[in-house]
């Protein structure tokens, strides 16, 4: 997973273990790249975000 904040700076790059929640804080808007996306669950401000995996089961998401 890679999470970037509004200025393009990566605030997280790495792997999150299955079943382990991860929380990130930064300056919006956010850009995320998630591998194994069909097994991931994403929430933003307490609401679920639909992931639409593309090739190789990778989802790219932009959040306000």
N, C-alpha and C positions, 0 to 999 in steps of 0.2 A: 504494500500500500504506500502511496505517496500523497501527502496532504500539503498543499501550498496555500499561503494566505494572499491577500490582495496585492501585495507588492512583489509577488512572484517568489518570495523566500519560502523554501521548504521548512515546514514546522514538524514534519515527521516523514521518514523514509524507512521502511522496514517491514517486518512480518508481524502480524498479530496472531497469536495462537488461537486455534478454534475454540469457541465458547468463552473467550476472554474479551470483556468489553474494553473499549479504548475511547478516551475522551480527549479532545484537542481544543485549544483556545488560541485565537489569533485575531488578525484584522481581516474582515471580509472584504470582498467576496472570496470564497474558497474554491479551489480546484482539487479534485480527488481522482486518483487512478487506483482502481481496485482489481486485483487479480482474483481468480477463483470466485468471481462475482455471483455466480448462481448459488453459492453457499454463504454469502455475506448478507448482513442486515445493516441498514444505515438509517439513523435518525438524525434530524436536524431540528434543533429547538423543540425537542420532545415529540416531533411528528415523523412518521416513517417516510422515507424517500424511496421511490421506485427505482430499482437498478435495471438498466437495460444492457446486459452484456453483449459485447460485439465479438469480433474475431478473437479466438484464443481465450474466451470467457473473461475478457477484460472489460470493465465498465469505467467510463469517464463521466464525471459528474461535476457540474458547477453549481455552487450554492450562493445565494445572495449575501 
